[in-house]
């Protein structure tokens, strides 16, 4: 999809389609009023007839509007004007994109970016228009023998800005949002692949492919022998029951000054999670291919950073393994020694994400990081606590947590902070090792983070549990690409 920005009146646009908003009770938006005046009141007449009243999600096509240069006009219902907020803006933008795509128009000039959204400026609306449109039109058809191809797909959207002085900043907003969308698409593509294709080795191959595409990226893949030599007993305990060898994948984007400490992102990459010997129930187990969404988001962020040549140092680490039951698989009650030297009693082999992450979190100390953020589909308890709306955020450094929360609000990829109090650490006590890998049912998301916190004493760290937001179930089953927008906004803010 090609996006651009333009300043000008809607009636003067030579385009296959011009899109304007209509508020509830047939109230014309500013751009719609201009079209109405130019056409001699045609819009007002049509609305008075009752063809449309402006309810959110309504659409109406108009053809051959007098004294305009476009082929057709799409009216999009925006709901009540006083209630038009961020979710409403995102919703009507998605409706616009899907409606134009179905129409056969290959281009459109979008005046929804002129709609007033409380607390948001033009650049935010431009950025959201790009990312929401890309999200709304995303389809994963790689594995279908017959593709559901759109007859004449939408190829170009022009986004309206108020004045010529907004053109340059608008173009920069488009460039950044397009790069974020490229990274998000990679994340979704990887996460939607089944476990028989997207193995730890496949993730490593994708990292190498990124290096070939973006010469500034550096990639290293650590094999099981190297991890064994380092002493990564926790990570290797997870892959022991699988025919697929584990991989530790390290990507480096050095866009900042050499002496600047990097931000390190660590992704959980369980390419399929049966639960191991602590076998999961069969229902919806196919969705455990999404247990590598943390890893996929790290690869997506690294691609976006390289795409926009972000002037900051970022290191991405993917701890990739498959969790399978086998004669060699780790048993409940086994004790393993982590890279940090701490020992763990594995009471439940389905709490494997924290085992691959803890060794990766110890490994990244060598980068002397400015901050470390891990991303993981870690706990079902997160879905019980926060549903499918918010990412859970926990950490050991309040300023880092606040920066991430703010980035989530800016990008509308929101997170919510949970407490990480010392009292919760009591639940991880073990009679046979330094700690257990589970802490019981109460506060499961928090005790999982407590476990990880024991491996992050030497740097500022935050944990993002994305179990509730990384994919959707049901009719719209598939990966969402979250939290790539949140992470990219955080990095953009760091880069200034």
N, C-alpha and C positions, 0 to 999 in steps of 0.2 A: 504494500500500500504506500502511495506517495502522498505526503502531507505538505501543505504550504500555507502561508498566511497572506492575507490581502485586506486592504482597507478600501471601502467603497460602498455605494448604495446597492441594495438588492435588486432593484428594477433594472440596473445597468449591467448585470452579470450575464455574459454570454456563456451559458452552461446548460448541461442536460438537466440540472436540478438545482433549485434554491430551497433551502430548508429554513423555516421560521417557526417560532413558538407561539402557541395560543394558551393563555391562562384560563382557568375555570371561569364559568359564566361568560364565555365568549369574549374575554378581554384580550385585545391584540397586544403582542409585545411590540417593542420599539421598531424592530425590523418589519414586522407584519403591518404596522401602521404606515410605514413608508410605501410598502407594496400596495396597500389599500388605497392610499392617496393617488399613487401613480396610475392605478387601474380604474380610477373613478368610483371607488367604493365597492368593488366586486367582492372582496373578502368579507366586508361587513354584511353585504346582502346574503351571501352564502351562509354565514353564521346565523343570521336572523331567521333563515329558513329552518334551522335546526339540524343541519348536516353534521355539525360538530359543536360541542359545548366546552371543550378545553380540558376534559378530565385527563389526568396523567395516563399516558400510554395510548391515547387515541391518536389516529393518524387520518389524514385526508389528502388525496391527490387533487391538484387543480391543473388543468391543461389550458394552454393558449390564453393565459392571463393578459388582458389588453395592456398595451404600452409597456410591456416588459420584454427583455431579450432572452429569457431562459425558456427551455422547452416545457418545463413543468415546475410546479411549486409543491413542496410537501409541507403541510401544516402538522405540527406535532403538539399534542396536548401536554401541558406542563403542570396541571393541577392548580391549586390555590396559590396565588402570587405570594402571599405573606408566609406561606409554608414552603416556598421553593428553596431548598437547602442542598447540601452536598449530595446526599443520596438521590434526591430528586433529579439533580443535574446529571448525575451519572446514569440514572435510569432512562431519562429521555434521550441522552446521547446514544445509549445502546439501542433503544428503540429506533432512533433515526438511522443508525448504521445498518441494522438488520432489514428495515423497511426499504431503504435505498438499494441494498444488495439484491433483494427479491425483485425489484422493479425492472432491472435490466439497465439502469443508468450506470455508465462507467465512471461518472464524475459527479460531484456535488459541491455546492458552496454552502457551508454550514454557518448560519447566523445564530445558532443556539449559544455560541460563545459570547454573544452580546447580552445574554440574560443575566440579571443581577443575582448573584449568590452571596448571601451575607457572610462577610469576613473573608471573601476570596477575591483575588484580583484576576485580571485578564490572563496573566501568564499561568496561573493555576488552572484556569478553565481551558486554556490551550493545551497544556500538558495532559490534563485529564481527558480531553477530547481524543487525543492520540491514543493513550493507553486503553481507554474504555472501548474505543472503536476496534482496536486490534484484538482486545479480549472478546468482544461480541462476535467478531467474524472468524475467530479461531476454530478450526476443525482439524481433528486428528484422523486422517484417513490412510495413513501410510500402509497399513496392513490389510486394507480392503482390496479385493480383486477388481471390484467395480466402484469407482469413485463417484460420489454424489456431486459432480461438478456443477457450479453455477453457470447458467447459459452465458451470461455476460457479466462477469464479476465487477464489482466496484473497484476501481483502480486508483482514483485520485480524489482527495478531499481538500478543499480550500477552506481555511478557518478564518473567520472574520475577526479583525481587530479594530478598535475604535478610530485610530488615527494613524497617519504615516509614521509618527514617532514611535509607534508600537511595533513596527515591522521588524526591526533588527532584534529586539528582545524576544519577539514572538517567534522568529526563525530559530533563535537559540533554544527556546523552550521546546520547539518541535524537534530539533536535533537531539536534545537530551532525552526527551520522551520516547523518541523512536529507538534510541539505543537501549533504553530500559525495556521497551517492548521486545526488542531482539533477544535480550537476555531472558525475559520472561517466557518467550516462545520456546527457547531451548530448554528451559526448566520444565515446561509442560510436556514437550515432546519426549524428553528422557523419562519423565515420571509416568507417562502413559504407556510406555513400552512394557511388554510382559517380561516376567522374570527369566524366561528361556532365551530372550534376546539381550535384555539389559542386565548383564552380569557384572561383577566387579571388573573383569577384564575389559568389558565393553565400555564402562565408564572411563577406564584408563585410556582406551583408544580415543574416546571423544576429547579427553584432555589433550592428547597428542595432536589431534586434528585441530584443536583451537590454536595450538602453538604454530602449526603450519599456516593457519589463516592470519594470525596476528603475530608478526615477528617480534614484537616487544614482550611477549609472554615467555616465561621460562617454565618448563615442566619436568618433574622428576617423579618416577613411579617406584615405590619401594615394594619389593616382593616379600613373600613370607619368610624366606631365609634371612633377609635383612632385618625383618621385624623380630625374628627369633633371636638373632644376634644382639639386638638392642635390648631385648627383655620385655617385649610387648605381650605378656602372657594373657592379659585380659582380652585384647582384640583377637588374638589367635584362638582363644577358647571358643569364640563364637563361630569361626569358620571351620572348626575341626570336624564337624559332622557333614560338611559339604564337599562335593567333588570340585566346586569352584574355589580356587585359591583367593584369599583376601588380597587386597591392594591398599596401600597408603599412597594417595595421589597428592602431589604438592604442585600448585601453580603459583607463580609470582608475577605480579604486574608492578613494575617499578617505574611509575610515572612521576614520582616526586623526587625531591633531592636525596642524594645517596645517604646522607646522615640522618634522615627522618625515619623514625621508627614506623614499622608497618602496622596497619590494622590486619588482624588475622581472623579469617572466617573458617570455622570447622564444621563440616557437614556430616551428619549420620547417613551412611550409605548402605543400609541393609537392603540389598536388591530383591530379596524375598524373605519374608519372615513367617516360618511355620510355627514359631514358638520353640523349636528344638524339641528336646525331650518333654518339656512342659508344653505339650502340643496345644495349639489354639483350637477352638470349636471350628467346625467346617463352614458354618454360615459366613458368607462374605469374606472368606479367606483369600479370594482372588484379589481383594483390595490391598492385601499385604505387599503387592508389587509397589505400592506407593510408600513403602517404608524407607525409600531412599530419596524422598523429596527434599530432605535437608541437603544431601549431596548434590542433587540436581539444582537446588537454588544457589549453591556455591559456584557451580559451573556457569550458571546463568549470569550471576553477578560478575564473574571474571570476564565473561564474554562482553557484557555491557561496558565494563571498565575499559577493556581494550578497544571496543567499538568507538567510544567517545574520547579515547586517549585521556582519561581522567588523570589530572596532575596530583596523584597521591600514590603511596606505596601500599599495595594490598597483597596479602598472601592468602590463598585458598587451600585448605587441606580437606581431603575427602577420605574418610575411613570406611572402606567398602568391604563388605562381606555378605555371605548368604548364610542364613540360620536354618539348618536342616537337622532332622533326627536321623541318627546313623549309629552304627556300632562304635564309632570313634567319637561320637558327639559328647559334649560336656554333660555331666549328670548333675541334678540337684544335689547339693551338699559338697560338690567339689570346691577346692580352694585354689585360687590362682594368684600369681604374683604379678603386679602391674609394673609398667615401666618406671613408675615413681618409687618402686620398692615396697609399697603398701600391698597388703594381702586382702583378698576379697573372697568371702564365702558366697557361692552362687546358689541361692535358695530357689531361684526361679530362672530357668534358661530363657524365658520369654521377656525377661528384663535385660535384653542383650544390647540395646542401643547405648546405654550408659557404659557398658564394658568396652565397646569399640571407641567411644568418645573419650573415656578417661585416659587411655593411652595416647590418643591423638592430642589431648589437652596437655599432657606432659611433654610430648614431642615438640610442641610449638614454642616451648620456652627458649629454644635455640635461636629464634628470630628476634628476641628481645622486643616483644610487641608493645605498641602503644596501647592497644586494647585487643581483647580476644572475644569473639562472639561465636557461640556454637548454635547450630540450627538443627532441630531434630523433631521428627514425629515420635515423641518419646513416650507419652502416657495417654491411655484412654481416659484417665482421671481428668485430664485437661479439657476434654470434651464435656464431661459432666459439670465441670466448674464454669466454663466460659462458652460452651456451645460451639457453633461454627462461625462466630463473628470475630473473635479477638484471638490474637496470638498471646500465649502466656509468656511473661517476661520476669526473670529473676536474675539477680546478680550480686556481686560483692562491692560495687562501686556506684554510689548514687548518681554522680554526674553522668556516667555512661548510661545508666538506666534512663535518666531524664532525656538525654540526647536521642535515644532510641524511641522513647514514647513520643517525643516531639516530631521525629521523622515519620512515625506512623500517622500522626495527625495531619502532617503536611501532605503526605502521599495518599491519605485515606486508606492505608493498609495498617489498621490500628492494632495496638498491643495493650495489654493490661498487666500491671505489675502485681505479683504475689509476694508475700513475705518470705524471707529466708532467715528466720530466727534460729538461734542456736538450739532452742528447745526441741526443734524438729530432728536434730541430729541424733537424739537419743533413740529414735526408732530404727537406726541402722546398726545398733550394737549386735555383735556376734560373739558367741562363746569360743569360736574356733579360728577366727581371723580378725584382722584389724577392723573390718566392717562387713556387713551383709549387703547384697546388691538390691534388696528390697526392704521396705520399712512398713509393710502392712497396708491395709486399705485406707486408713485415714490420711488425708493430705498427700495422696500419691504423687501428684505433680511436684509438690514442694520437696518431698523426701528424695525424689529422683534428682532434683537440682542440688539438694544437700550432698548427695553422693558425688556429683560432679564437682562441687565446690571444694572438695578435699584435694583436688588435683589442680587448683587454680590459685594457689596462695601467692604466687610470684608475679602476678600481673592483674590488671583490671579486667574483669570478665563479666559477660552477660550471657544468659541462656535463653533461647527462644524455643518454646515448645509449640510446634506448629501442627500438632495432631488434629486439631479441629478445623484448620483453615487450609491445609495443603491440597485437599481434594474434596470433590463432591461425590455423593452416592446417588443412587436412584436413576431417574431418567436422564439426568445431566451428568452422569458419572464421568469423572475425569479430573485431571490435575488443574489447579487454579493458578499456579505460578507464584503464589505467595510464599515467603515474604520478600521476593526480589524488589518490589517497589519500595518497601520500607528500608531495606538495606542500602539500596542505591541512593535514596534520599539522605540517609545517614552519611554515606560516603561523600555525596555532593556537598553536604553541609560542612564536613571536615575539610574538604578541598577548598571551601570558600567560594 
